[in-house]
Amino acid sequence: MLNWGRVHSKEAPIVFQHGPGMQGIGDQTPNTRPTPQRFFLKRVRFDLSTPRVIVAGSLVIAAFMMGLCGVVLYQARVDALDHARDTARNIALIAERDIERNFELYALSLQAVIEGIHNPEVMGASPTLRHAALFDRATTASYLGSILVLDETGHVKLDSLTDQPVTTSFADRRYFTVHRDRPDVGLFVSDPYYSRLRAGSPSIALSRRISKPDGSFGGVAMVAVRLDYFHELFSGLSLGPHGAIALIGHDGVLIMRQPYGAEVIGRNISQASTFKRFMSAPEGSFTDKSTIDGVGRLYYFKHLSNLGLIIMVAAAESDIYATWSRRTLVIGSLMATFAVAFVALALVLAAQLRRRMRAESELALLARTDGLTGLNNRRTLGEILDHEWRRARRTRSIFSLLFVDVDRFKAYNDIYGHQAGDDVLAAVAECIGENLRRPGDSAARYGGEEFLIVLPDTPPQGAAVIAERIRLAICDLHIEHAESEFGCVTASIGAAAWMPEDDGDVTSVISAADQALYASKAAGRNKVTFLGRQPAHAPFEGATG
């Protein structure tokens, strides 16, 4: 504990009569070392940064939640696309198996017809028996037209629907010319055409070549399949509001498409970007826009290798993401609202906390300062003295103190009143504060009209310079004081310093400064007195009091 009592010292005071000789005396040693007051302010600033940390943390958490929500929603979008791709593949598989099964039956029927034509016993039988042997009950299947046997000129030689075939020639049909010109074609699936025998019914033909015993072209056996079969098959599949399914030949001709449109049947799409993708692999999926209606779709395709056909199933992107879009809108809106509310709540909390901490800091600062002068109070002065004294002893540095006392202050109060006296104390405190230029220097109201100034790392010369500046600044206020011998408010200052080679404690330094103050009073007031050894290198004149 520091002893705050006034202890009289036997040291002889030195009274400095300041004049021109004081000019040029060196200032204090630079000092940027933090004091206890600065430690307190630093702690206050640190505490006030806590609301910013809360706001920053809330922003990070909100961003993380939004990011996590975005990842989950994106994965849901990917899952929706994968589900649509799997669905398209399953639909294509259903259509593929139905088509291949029926076409296999039709192909077997054609093969049976060709084998019967080459059997002399069948061809030598009566027309009724021959017809029964060549054309079985497969010819009565739904969506199946007649089975025709054409001779080498394209005329109808046999008709599964009648014993008296028409004399119409089909030599211009591609299902005839392709076998005539190429003996290795095998089973051929034609492009769509309008039947000449069934009132223009749109159909496709499955055909096989009939060869003579010498291998030359002997005609064609064909079966007509009405396009209604594909139309009914595709319309029964669930494709979504904007989905599509199509059967396409390897030459790019559309055999059937759902949604159905008579104008697109038989259209050649070989130059479309989608068809080029179809021909790039035996099976696959991709996204593109349709050249027919411009709708963006996810396409799945597969080649029916034995038939020279491509089955394509396409799901519209708007249908794929319809449910996902609705959920994303709801979840995203809720998450965004929650994030905004979370940040707003954090801002409100931070604002409240900032106001509370600022109020607490102001109260704490008020508890450490003198309410009248704004300088440190006795409690804070004790902490500063203890801190600086320990540091001076530890680092063996010079430690100086100044005692400032307003001259004849009681008389001033009696004449001008206590309010005017308080104004004088505030003005004197302002002069003191303006002349302490280093962060390490501190001043406090010691009591009544007395002030104590702590000057760490300051030699006696520097302390004297600061004391003189303060004394002159108070005189320059020119505050009227009728009871003062100087006619205005003045102050007496006592100074003392602790040298590294000295013994004693901080109490002795305070006592020395107090004794120097009494010496200034005794020497006529409005003076600066240093109590202690005068340094040999001091560049100023002094008089012993």
C-alpha positions as CSV (number, residue, x, y, z in Angstrom):
1,M,0.0,0.0,0.0
2,L,1.2,3.5,-0.9
3,N,1.4,6.0,2.0
4,W,-0.4,9.2,0.8
5,G,0.5,11.2,3.9
6,R,2.8,14.3,3.6
7,V,6.3,13.3,4.8
8,H,8.7,16.1,5.4
9,S,12.2,15.5,3.9
10,K,15.5,17.0,4.9
11,E,16.5,17.4,1.3
12,A,17.2,21.1,0.4
13,P,14.8,22.5,-2.2
14,I,16.1,24.1,-5.3
15,V,13.9,26.9,-6.6
16,F,14.2,27.6,-10.4
17,Q,13.8,31.2,-11.5
18,H,12.8,30.6,-15.1
19,G,13.7,33.1,-17.7
20,P,15.4,33.1,-21.1
21,G,17.9,30.6,-19.7
22,M,15.1,28.0,-19.7
23,Q,14.6,28.1,-23.4
24,G,16.0,25.1,-25.2
25,I,16.0,22.8,-22.3
26,G,15.5,19.2,-23.6
27,D,12.1,17.7,-23.6
28,Q,11.3,14.4,-22.2
29,T,12.6,11.1,-23.5
30,P,10.1,9.7,-26.0
31,N,7.8,7.2,-24.4
32,T,5.1,5.2,-26.1
33,R,4.8,2.6,-23.3
34,P,1.2,1.9,-22.3
35,T,0.0,3.1,-18.9
36,P,-2.7,1.4,-16.8
37,Q,-5.2,4.0,-18.2
38,R,-4.2,2.9,-21.7
39,F,-4.6,-0.7,-20.7
40,F,-8.1,0.1,-19.5
41,L,-9.0,1.9,-22.8
42,K,-7.5,-1.0,-24.7
43,R,-9.7,-3.4,-22.8
44,V,-12.7,-1.2,-23.4
45,R,-12.0,-1.2,-27.1
46,F,-11.7,-5.0,-27.0
47,D,-15.0,-5.3,-25.2
48,L,-16.7,-3.0,-27.7
49,S,-15.4,-5.2,-30.5
50,T,-17.5,-8.1,-29.2
51,P,-20.7,-7.0,-30.9
52,R,-18.8,-6.9,-34.2
53,V,-17.7,-10.5,-33.6
54,I,-21.3,-11.4,-32.9
55,V,-22.5,-9.8,-36.2
56,A,-19.6,-11.4,-38.1
57,G,-20.3,-14.8,-36.6
58,S,-24.0,-14.5,-37.4
59,L,-23.1,-13.6,-41.0
60,V,-20.8,-16.6,-41.2
61,I,-23.5,-18.9,-39.7
62,A,-26.1,-17.5,-42.1
63,A,-23.8,-18.0,-45.1
64,F,-23.0,-21.5,-44.0
65,M,-26.7,-22.3,-43.6
66,M,-27.5,-20.9,-47.0
67,G,-24.6,-22.7,-48.5
68,L,-25.7,-26.0,-46.9
69,C,-29.2,-25.4,-48.2
70,G,-27.9,-24.7,-51.6
71,V,-25.8,-27.9,-51.7
72,V,-28.9,-29.9,-50.5
73,L,-31.1,-28.3,-53.2
74,Y,-28.5,-28.8,-55.9
75,Q,-28.2,-32.5,-54.9
76,A,-32.0,-32.8,-55.1
77,R,-31.8,-31.3,-58.6
78,V,-29.2,-33.9,-59.6
79,D,-31.4,-36.6,-58.1
80,A,-34.4,-35.4,-60.1
81,L,-32.4,-35.5,-63.3
82,D,-31.1,-39.0,-62.5
83,H,-34.6,-40.2,-61.7
84,A,-35.9,-38.8,-65.0
85,R,-33.1,-40.5,-66.8
86,D,-33.9,-43.9,-65.2
87,T,-37.6,-43.4,-66.0
88,A,-36.9,-42.6,-69.6
89,R,-34.7,-45.7,-69.8
90,N,-37.5,-47.9,-68.4
91,I,-40.1,-46.5,-70.7
92,A,-37.8,-47.1,-73.7
93,L,-37.2,-50.6,-72.5
94,I,-40.9,-51.3,-72.4
95,A,-41.5,-49.9,-75.9
96,E,-38.4,-51.7,-77.2
97,R,-39.5,-55.1,-76.0
98,D,-43.0,-54.8,-77.3
99,I,-41.8,-53.7,-80.7
100,E,-39.1,-56.4,-81.0
101,R,-41.5,-59.1,-79.8
102,N,-44.1,-58.2,-82.5
103,F,-41.5,-57.7,-85.2
104,E,-40.0,-61.0,-84.4
105,L,-43.4,-62.7,-85.0
106,Y,-43.9,-60.8,-88.2
107,A,-40.4,-61.8,-89.4
108,L,-41.1,-65.5,-88.7
109,S,-44.3,-65.2,-90.6
110,L,-42.4,-63.8,-93.6
111,Q,-39.8,-66.5,-93.4
112,A,-42.5,-69.2,-93.3
113,V,-44.1,-67.7,-96.5
114,I,-40.7,-67.7,-98.3
115,E,-40.1,-71.3,-97.2
116,G,-43.5,-72.4,-98.4
117,I,-43.0,-70.7,-101.8
118,H,-39.9,-72.8,-102.3
119,N,-41.8,-76.0,-101.4
120,P,-43.3,-77.7,-104.5
121,E,-45.9,-79.6,-102.5
122,V,-47.3,-76.4,-101.0
123,M,-47.3,-74.5,-104.3
124,G,-48.9,-77.5,-106.0
125,A,-51.8,-77.7,-103.6
126,S,-55.2,-76.2,-104.2
127,P,-55.5,-72.4,-103.6
128,T,-57.3,-73.0,-100.3
129,L,-54.7,-75.4,-98.9
130,R,-51.9,-73.3,-100.2
131,H,-53.3,-70.2,-98.6
132,A,-53.7,-72.0,-95.3
133,A,-50.2,-73.3,-95.4
134,L,-48.5,-70.0,-96.4
135,F,-50.4,-67.6,-94.2
136,D,-51.1,-68.7,-90.6
137,R,-53.3,-66.9,-88.0
138,A,-50.6,-64.2,-87.4
139,T,-52.0,-62.3,-90.4
140,T,-55.1,-61.6,-88.4
141,A,-53.2,-59.8,-85.6
142,S,-54.3,-56.2,-84.7
143,Y,-52.6,-53.4,-86.6
144,L,-51.3,-55.9,-89.2
145,G,-52.1,-55.5,-92.8
146,S,-51.9,-58.2,-95.5
147,I,-48.9,-60.2,-96.3
148,L,-48.0,-59.8,-99.9
149,V,-45.7,-61.9,-102.2
150,L,-44.5,-59.8,-105.1
151,D,-42.9,-61.2,-108.2
152,E,-39.7,-59.9,-109.7
153,T,-41.6,-57.2,-111.6
154,G,-43.3,-55.9,-108.4
155,H,-46.8,-57.2,-109.1
156,V,-48.8,-59.0,-106.4
157,K,-48.5,-62.7,-106.7
158,L,-50.1,-63.8,-103.4
159,D,-52.2,-61.9,-100.9
160,S,-52.9,-63.2,-97.4
161,L,-56.3,-61.5,-97.3
162,T,-57.7,-62.9,-100.6
163,D,-57.4,-65.7,-103.0
164,Q,-57.7,-63.3,-105.9
165,P,-54.8,-60.7,-105.5
166,V,-55.0,-57.3,-107.2
167,T,-52.9,-56.6,-110.2
168,T,-51.3,-53.5,-108.7
169,S,-47.6,-53.1,-109.1
170,F,-45.4,-52.0,-106.1
171,A,-42.1,-51.9,-108.0
172,D,-41.7,-48.3,-107.0
173,R,-41.7,-49.0,-103.3
174,R,-38.5,-48.8,-101.5
175,Y,-39.1,-52.1,-99.7
176,F,-39.1,-53.6,-103.2
177,T,-36.2,-51.8,-104.8
178,V,-33.8,-52.3,-101.9
179,H,-34.1,-56.1,-102.1
180,R,-33.9,-56.0,-105.9
181,D,-30.7,-54.0,-105.8
182,R,-29.1,-55.6,-102.7
183,P,-29.4,-59.3,-102.1
184,D,-27.8,-59.0,-98.6
185,V,-30.3,-56.7,-96.9
186,G,-32.1,-59.4,-94.9
187,L,-35.2,-58.1,-92.9
188,F,-35.9,-54.6,-94.1
189,V,-38.1,-52.0,-92.2
190,S,-39.3,-49.4,-94.6
191,D,-40.1,-45.7,-94.1
192,P,-43.7,-44.7,-93.5
193,Y,-45.9,-44.7,-96.6
194,Y,-49.7,-44.5,-97.3
195,S,-51.1,-47.9,-98.3
196,R,-52.6,-48.3,-101.7
197,L,-54.7,-51.3,-100.6
198,R,-56.2,-49.9,-97.4
199,A,-57.5,-46.5,-98.3
200,G,-54.3,-44.7,-97.7
201,S,-53.7,-46.0,-94.2
202,P,-50.2,-44.9,-93.0
203,S,-48.0,-48.0,-92.6
204,I,-44.5,-49.4,-92.7
205,A,-43.4,-52.6,-94.3
206,L,-41.3,-55.5,-93.1
207,S,-39.9,-57.3,-96.1
208,R,-37.5,-60.1,-97.1
209,R,-36.0,-61.0,-100.5
210,I,-37.2,-64.1,-102.4
211,S,-34.3,-65.6,-104.3
212,K,-34.7,-68.1,-107.2
213,P,-32.8,-71.5,-107.1
214,D,-30.0,-69.8,-109.1
215,G,-29.7,-67.0,-106.6
216,S,-31.3,-64.4,-108.8
217,F,-33.9,-61.9,-107.7
218,G,-37.3,-63.6,-107.6
219,G,-39.5,-61.1,-105.7
220,V,-40.3,-59.8,-102.3
221,A,-42.4,-61.0,-99.3
222,M,-43.6,-58.2,-97.2
223,V,-46.0,-57.5,-94.3
224,A,-47.6,-54.1,-93.7
225,V,-47.8,-52.8,-90.1
226,R,-50.1,-49.9,-89.6
227,L,-48.7,-46.9,-87.7
228,D,-51.7,-47.0,-85.4
229,Y,-49.8,-49.8,-83.6
230,F,-47.0,-47.4,-82.6
231,H,-49.4,-44.6,-81.9
232,E,-51.4,-46.7,-79.5
233,L,-48.2,-48.1,-77.9
234,F,-46.6,-44.6,-77.3
235,S,-49.8,-42.9,-76.2
236,G,-50.2,-45.4,-73.4
237,L,-46.8,-44.5,-71.9
238,S,-46.5,-41.8,-69.2
239,L,-44.2,-39.2,-70.6
240,G,-45.2,-36.1,-68.6
241,P,-47.0,-33.0,-69.9
242,H,-44.2,-32.1,-72.3
243,G,-42.5,-35.4,-72.8
244,A,-41.9,-37.1,-76.1
245,I,-41.1,-40.6,-77.5
246,A,-40.2,-41.4,-81.1
247,L,-39.2,-44.3,-83.4
248,I,-36.7,-43.2,-85.9
249,G,-35.0,-45.0,-88.8
250,H,-31.3,-45.0,-89.2
251,D,-31.7,-42.7,-92.2
252,G,-33.3,-40.0,-89.9
253,V,-36.9,-40.5,-91.0
254,L,-39.5,-40.3,-88.2
255,I,-41.7,-43.3,-88.2
256,M,-43.8,-42.3,-85.2
257,R,-43.7,-39.6,-82.5
258,Q,-45.7,-38.8,-79.4
259,P,-47.0,-36.1,-79.1
260,Y,-48.5,-37.1,-82.4
261,G,-48.7,-34.9,-85.4
262,A,-49.5,-36.2,-88.9
263,E,-47.2,-33.5,-90.4
264,V,-44.1,-34.8,-88.6
265,I,-44.5,-38.5,-89.6
266,G,-42.0,-39.2,-92.3
267,R,-40.0,-36.1,-91.7
268,N,-36.3,-36.4,-92.1
269,I,-34.4,-35.1,-89.1
270,S,-30.9,-36.4,-90.1
271,Q,-29.5,-32.8,-89.9
272,A,-30.8,-32.2,-86.4
273,S,-28.3,-32.0,-83.6
274,T,-30.3,-34.5,-81.6
275,F,-30.1,-37.1,-84.4
276,K,-26.4,-36.6,-84.7
277,R,-26.1,-37.5,-81.0
278,F,-28.3,-40.5,-81.6
279,M,-25.9,-41.8,-84.2
280,S,-22.8,-41.2,-81.9
281,A,-23.4,-44.3,-79.7
282,P,-25.5,-47.4,-79.4
283,E,-27.2,-46.0,-76.3
284,G,-27.0,-42.9,-74.2
285,S,-28.6,-39.8,-72.7
286,F,-28.1,-36.0,-73.1
287,T,-29.9,-32.7,-72.9
288,D,-30.8,-30.6,-76.0
289,K,-33.6,-28.7,-77.6
290,S,-36.0,-30.3,-80.0
291,T,-35.9,-29.1,-83.6
292,I,-39.6,-29.8,-83.9
293,D,-41.0,-27.8,-81.0
294,G,-38.0,-26.1,-79.4
295,V,-38.6,-27.7,-76.0
296,G,-35.5,-28.5,-73.9
297,R,-35.5,-32.1,-72.9
298,L,-33.4,-34.9,-71.4
299,Y,-33.1,-37.5,-74.2
300,Y,-32.5,-41.2,-73.7
301,F,-32.0,-43.3,-76.9
302,K,-31.2,-46.8,-77.9
303,H,-30.6,-48.5,-81.2
304,L,-32.7,-51.5,-82.1
305,S,-29.8,-53.0,-84.0
306,N,-31.7,-55.9,-85.7
307,L,-34.3,-53.6,-87.1
308,G,-32.3,-50.5,-88.1
309,L,-34.4,-48.3,-85.8
310,I,-33.8,-46.0,-82.9
311,I,-36.2,-45.7,-79.9
312,M,-36.0,-42.3,-78.2
313,V,-37.6,-41.1,-75.0
314,A,-37.3,-37.5,-73.9
315,A,-38.5,-35.9,-70.7
316,A,-39.0,-32.1,-70.7
317,E,-36.7,-30.2,-68.3
318,S,-39.7,-28.2,-67.1
319,D,-41.4,-31.4,-66.1
320,I,-38.3,-32.9,-64.5
321,Y,-37.7,-29.9,-62.3
322,A,-41.3,-28.9,-61.7
323,T,-41.6,-30.5,-58.2
324,W,-38.0,-29.5,-57.4
325,S,-38.6,-25.9,-58.4
326,R,-41.6,-25.7,-56.1
327,R,-39.8,-27.2,-53.2
328,T,-36.7,-25.0,-53.9
329,L,-38.9,-21.9,-53.9
330,V,-40.5,-22.8,-50.6
331,I,-37.3,-24.2,-48.8
332,G,-35.1,-21.4,-50.2
333,S,-37.5,-18.7,-49.2
334,L,-37.9,-20.1,-45.7
335,M,-34.1,-20.5,-45.3
336,A,-33.4,-17.0,-46.7
337,T,-36.0,-15.6,-44.3
338,F,-34.5,-17.5,-41.4
339,A,-31.0,-16.4,-42.3
340,V,-32.1,-12.7,-42.6
341,A,-34.0,-12.9,-39.4
342,F,-31.0,-14.6,-37.7
343,V,-28.7,-11.8,-38.9
344,A,-31.2,-9.1,-38.0
345,L,-31.6,-10.6,-34.5
346,A,-27.8,-10.7,-34.2
347,L,-27.7,-7.0,-35.3
348,V,-30.3,-6.1,-32.6
349,L,-28.4,-8.1,-30.0
350,A,-25.1,-6.6,-31.0
351,A,-26.6,-3.1,-30.9
352,Q,-28.1,-3.7,-27.4
353,L,-24.8,-5.3,-26.2
354,R,-22.9,-2.4,-27.7
355,R,-25.0,0.2,-25.9
356,R,-24.8,-1.7,-22.7
357,M,-21.1,-2.2,-22.9
358,R,-20.5,1.4,-23.9
359,A,-22.6,2.5,-20.9
360,E,-20.7,0.1,-18.6
361,S,-17.4,1.4,-20.1
362,E,-18.4,5.0,-19.5
363,L,-19.4,4.2,-16.0
364,A,-16.1,2.4,-15.4
365,L,-14.3,5.3,-16.9
366,L,-16.2,7.7,-14.8
367,A,-15.2,5.7,-11.8
368,R,-11.6,6.2,-12.7
369,T,-11.8,9.9,-13.5
370,D,-12.5,13.0,-11.5
371,G,-15.9,14.3,-12.4
372,L,-14.9,18.0,-12.2
373,T,-11.6,18.1,-14.1
374,G,-11.8,15.0,-16.3
375,L,-8.3,13.9,-15.0
376,N,-7.6,10.6,-13.2
377,N,-8.9,10.3,-9.7
378,R,-7.0,9.2,-6.6
379,R,-7.9,5.5,-7.2
380,T,-6.6,5.5,-10.7
381,L,-3.6,7.5,-9.6
382,G,-2.7,4.8,-7.1
383,E,-2.7,2.2,-9.9
384,I,-0.6,4.3,-12.2
385,L,2.0,5.1,-9.4
386,D,2.2,1.5,-8.5
387,H,2.6,0.3,-12.1
388,E,5.2,3.0,-13.0
389,W,7.2,2.6,-9.8
390,R,7.5,-1.1,-10.4
391,R,8.5,-0.6,-13.9
392,A,11.1,2.1,-13.0
393,R,12.7,-0.1,-10.4
394,R,12.7,-3.1,-12.8
395,T,14.2,-1.2,-15.7
396,R,16.3,1.2,-13.6
397,S,14.8,4.2,-15.3
398,I,14.3,7.8,-14.1
399,F,10.9,8.5,-12.4
400,S,9.7,12.1,-11.9
401,L,6.7,13.6,-10.2
402,L,5.1,17.1,-10.2
403,F,2.8,18.5,-7.5
404,V,0.7,21.4,-8.7
405,D,-1.3,23.6,-6.3
406,V,-3.4,26.6,-7.2
407,D,-2.2,29.6,-5.3
408,R,-4.6,31.2,-2.7
409,F,-7.5,29.1,-3.9
410,K,-9.5,29.3,-0.7
411,A,-9.5,33.1,-1.0
412,Y,-10.6,32.8,-4.6
413,N,-13.6,30.6,-3.5
414,D,-14.5,33.1,-0.8
415,I,-14.5,36.0,-3.2
416,Y,-15.9,34.5,-6.4
417,G,-17.9,31.6,-5.2
418,H,-17.5,27.8,-5.4
419,Q,-18.8,27.6,-9.0
420,A,-16.1,30.0,-10.2
421,G,-13.6,27.9,-8.2
422,D,-14.7,24.8,-9.9
423,D,-14.3,26.5,-13.3
424,V,-10.7,27.5,-12.3
425,L,-9.9,23.9,-11.4
426,A,-11.3,22.7,-14.7
427,A,-9.2,25.3,-16.6
428,V,-6.1,24.4,-14.7
429,A,-6.7,20.7,-15.4
430,E,-7.0,21.5,-19.1
431,C,-3.7,23.4,-19.1
432,I,-2.1,20.4,-17.4
433,G,-3.5,18.0,-20.0
434,E,-2.5,20.1,-23.0
435,N,1.2,20.1,-21.8
436,L,1.4,16.3,-21.4
437,R,2.4,15.2,-24.8
438,R,3.5,11.6,-24.3
439,P,1.1,8.7,-24.0
440,G,3.0,7.5,-20.9
441,D,2.5,10.7,-18.9
442,S,-0.4,10.9,-16.5
443,A,-2.1,13.5,-14.4
444,A,-4.6,13.2,-11.6
445,R,-6.5,15.4,-9.2
446,Y,-4.9,14.7,-5.8
447,G,-7.4,16.5,-3.8
448,G,-9.0,20.0,-3.5
449,E,-6.9,22.3,-5.6
450,E,-3.9,20.0,-5.8
451,F,-2.8,17.9,-8.9
452,L,-0.2,15.2,-9.2
453,I,1.6,14.5,-12.5
454,V,3.5,11.2,-13.1
455,L,6.4,11.5,-15.7
456,P,8.0,8.1,-16.3
457,D,11.4,8.1,-18.1
458,T,11.8,11.8,-17.5
459,P,15.0,13.4,-16.1
460,P,14.8,16.5,-13.8
461,Q,15.5,18.8,-16.7
462,G,12.6,17.5,-18.6
463,A,10.3,17.6,-15.6
464,A,11.3,21.2,-15.0
465,V,10.5,22.1,-18.6
466,I,7.0,20.5,-18.4
467,A,6.4,22.2,-15.0
468,E,7.3,25.6,-16.4
469,R,5.1,25.1,-19.4
470,I,2.2,24.3,-17.1
471,R,2.9,27.2,-14.8
472,L,3.1,29.7,-17.8
473,A,-0.1,28.2,-19.3
474,I,-2.0,28.8,-16.1
475,C,-0.7,32.4,-15.9
476,D,-1.7,32.9,-19.5
477,L,-5.3,32.2,-18.7
478,H,-5.4,35.6,-17.0
479,I,-8.1,34.6,-14.6
480,E,-8.7,37.5,-12.3
481,H,-7.8,36.9,-8.7
482,A,-8.1,40.0,-6.5
483,E,-6.4,38.4,-3.5
484,S,-3.3,37.2,-5.5
485,E,-0.1,39.2,-5.5
486,F,0.0,38.6,-9.2
487,G,-3.6,39.8,-9.9
488,C,-4.6,36.5,-11.6
489,V,-4.8,32.8,-10.8
490,T,-1.4,31.2,-10.6
491,A,0.0,27.8,-9.5
492,S,3.0,26.7,-7.5
493,I,4.7,23.5,-8.6
494,G,7.0,21.1,-6.8
495,A,9.1,18.5,-8.6
496,A,11.0,15.5,-7.5
497,A,12.8,12.6,-9.3
498,W,14.0,9.1,-8.5
499,M,17.3,8.1,-10.0
500,P,18.3,4.5,-10.6
501,E,21.2,4.9,-8.1
502,D,18.8,6.1,-5.3
503,D,17.2,4.1,-2.6
504,G,13.7,4.6,-1.2
505,D,10.3,4.0,-2.5
506,V,7.6,5.9,-4.3
507,T,6.3,7.4,-1.1
508,S,9.6,9.2,-0.6
509,V,9.3,10.6,-4.1
510,I,5.8,11.9,-3.4
511,S,7.0,13.4,-0.2
512,A,9.9,15.1,-2.0
513,A,7.6,16.6,-4.6
514,D,5.2,17.7,-1.8
515,Q,8.1,19.3,0.1
516,A,9.2,21.1,-3.1
517,L,5.7,22.4,-3.5
518,Y,5.9,23.9,0.0
519,A,9.2,25.5,-1.0
520,S,7.6,27.1,-4.0
521,K,4.9,28.5,-1.8
522,A,7.5,29.8,0.7
523,A,9.5,31.4,-2.1
524,G,6.6,33.6,-3.1
525,R,4.3,31.3,-5.1
526,N,3.9,31.0,-8.9
527,K,7.2,29.1,-9.0
528,V,8.7,25.7,-9.9
529,T,10.9,24.1,-7.3
530,F,12.9,20.9,-7.6
531,L,13.7,19.0,-4.4
532,G,16.8,16.8,-4.6
533,R,20.2,16.6,-6.1
534,Q,20.7,19.0,-9.0
535,P,22.2,17.1,-12.0
536,A,25.7,18.3,-12.8
537,H,24.8,18.8,-16.5
538,A,21.5,20.8,-15.8
539,P,21.5,23.8,-18.2
540,F,19.5,26.1,-16.0
541,E,20.1,28.5,-13.1
542,G,18.6,27.8,-9.7
543,A,18.4,29.3,-6.2
544,T,18.3,27.4,-3.0
545,G,15.2,28.0,-1.0
